Amino acid sequence: MSVTGLPPYDPQNIFARILRGEIPCKKVHEDEFALAFHDINPLAPTHVLVIPKGPYVSAADFHAGATTEEIAGFWRAVGAVAKSLGLEQPGHRLITNMGPHSGQEVPHFHVHILGGRPLGRMLTPAG
């Protein structure tokens, strides 16, 4: 189990394989803490994924197990990517999913950066 009680990290997940260079990606940014690349099934004109370089299953796992330097470096990379894509104005959306109810498809913590058009409401009202 991960530090949050989630299933253990699977080193064969697609993002781990991208990090190892086994699967190509359309890279936007890379530094010692993160890799950012275009989503292969974009949901907006700009849809980029930012993943930490460490083996973390989810946001909870990342924040519980990563070093302070990894956490700061990752979130700085997210901000730098959004800025480099010209998404600071008129705005963009950051999404991270955790677990099956959220729709998390890859068990490696990642942040979606979406923009390039009005995105509307995030969810429809419950009821």
N, C-alpha and C positions, 0 to 999 in steps of 0.2 A: 504494500500500500504506500501511496505517497504520503507526505507529511499531513495532508488534509483528510486522509482516509479514503481518497479516491483510488481507483485502480492504478497500478504502477505504470510508469512511463514506458511506452512501447518504442524502442529505438528503431523499429521498422516503419513507423508512421511516415506519411508522405513528406511532412515538413522536416523530419530528421534526415530523410534521404536527400531533400533539397539542400539542407545545411552541409551535408557531406559531399555535395556535388554529383550525386548519383542521378539526380533528375534536374534538368535545366529549369531556369526561371528567368523571367524578364525583370532583372534587378533594377531597383530604384535607389537603394542605399545599402551600404554595409559598413559596419564598424565592429569593434571588439565585443559589443553587447547585443547587436541586433542585425537582422537581415530584413529588408523590405523589398517586396516584389509585387507585380501586378497580378491580381486574381485572374485565374483562367476562365471563370464564369462571372464576369463583372455584373453588378446590380445597379451601377450608376456609371456615368461617363468616366469618372475616376474611381477606381476601386483597387486599393492597394492593401496588402497584408503586411503587418510588421510582426516578426517573431523573435523572441529572445534566443540566444545561442545555446542556452542551457536546457536541460531536459525537464521541462515543467509541463504538467498535464493541463493546468488551468490557472486562472488569475489567483485563486486562493492558494494553490500550490506554489506559484511563483512568489507571491508576497510573503508566504510563510517560510520558504526555503532559500530564496535568493539572497545574495549579499546586498547590503545597502548600495554598494557601487553598481551592481548589476541592475537593481531596480531603478536607480537614478539614470544610469546610462540608457536603459531601455526606453524610459518615458521621454528622455531628451531626444532619442532617435525618433520616436513617434512625432514629437513636435517639429523636429527638423524636416521630416518627410512631408508633413502637411504643408509646411512653409515652402519647401522646394517645389511642391506641386501647384503652388499658387492658390491654396485652399483656405487661407486664413480669412479672406474676405471674398465673397459674402458669407462664407462659412462652410462647415463640413460636419460629418458625424463620425464618431468613434464608437465601435461596437466590439464587445468581447462576449463570447458565449461560454457558459460553464455547465456541462452536463447535458443529458438527453432532453430534458424539458426545454432547454434554451435553443436546441438545434445545433449544438456543437458537433461538427462533422469530423474534425481532426483533433485527436487527443494530445495536442501540443498548444500551450497557451499562445494566443495571437490576438492582435487587434486589427479590425477592419477599419480603414480610412475610406469614407465614401464622400463624394462631392461632385461638383460640376453641373448640378441642376438642383432646383428645389426638391427636397426629399420628403416633404410632407410630414405627417404625424408618424411617430415611431411605431405605435400600436393603436389599434382601434379600442375604444372604451370597452371595458368589461361589461358583461350583462346579457 
